[in-house]
């Protein structure tokens, strides 16, 4: 059929799909739809029919549409395309492009990097709860809930840098500089722990390294001789037996936990040693306390069932900070610093006891004589405990000072005469 614009438009649908060959182009057909479309005319397309050189099958390939508008393919363009495709078929090339099915992009895996909250909770559960004493566990729990979780918890562990840590600690330091140091220590341990246990932290350095600590030099660590004299004066004026307990750590160097659990100790019958069972919290290995004669005298006066708050209130009274007006006028040592005072007096002039022996009295693990392994009263520890207790008792004014050599000589001469 000789194709013209008018002859193509004259072809009307007859209810069947019509394929009309183009007379001067072998393999080219005009395909007319069976029904009238939305535009009022049937769909008219150009069809190229050929045998594929590859599969040897007949292929009907729609190469364009005879429509109005910019996408229409005129008669001559369809003929030129069909001629070119015929040449390709004769040379053994399939003109129809291979349909490539697009490969969907792989769905990215969700980010598995843990947040600071997840890591710090694992650190608390696996490290703090298994290696720290109850008081440390409670403080770390408070620091995590109060500062770490709200301030850094939502960040990915790999997003925490030195600058982030520094800004975080600076905010805490504005109101609580000492607490900022404690939080810094917590973060340092947590990140050091995570470097070995969190895969994404492998090969990294702790972001806490390089951050600055705040100064904590405002508090004294031991009582001076003058402060001990003042404490002794207040002690002698006190009439409340409960207040006597505050002198206990000063005279023996024992831990606060010993005073709080004094009713659970047992006095050895053949030596001035108070022993405690190994399962009492707060003693931290110090299960044997060597008592000076003064401490033995005070032992019946210790009130059982004391709390930490009561003991702190007692010490505030004895150091001169009993009322709001007197706060700051007395010494600034805490009740724990009484242990440092005991240790310092033991190793300083004029006593000059061996540091390892004093360490053993305090229950320190670095002492050569370890308190938890001793099964009998050590005469050296008894002697040193009596010596330090006697020295402190004289400073407090509750013990008569020992006679001088001249006094002992005079007494001996008088008796001899």
Helices and strands as residue ranges (DSSP letters): H 5-10, E 18-21, E 28-36, E 42-51, E 58-65, H 75-90, H 116-123, I 124-128, H 129-131, H 134-143, I 144-148, H 149-152, G 157-159, H 162-173, H 177-195, G 199-201, H 225-237, H 241-252, H 256-260, G 262-264, E 266-267, E 273-275, E 288-290, H 293-299, H 308-319, H 337-347, H 355-362, G 371-373, H 379-396, H 405-416
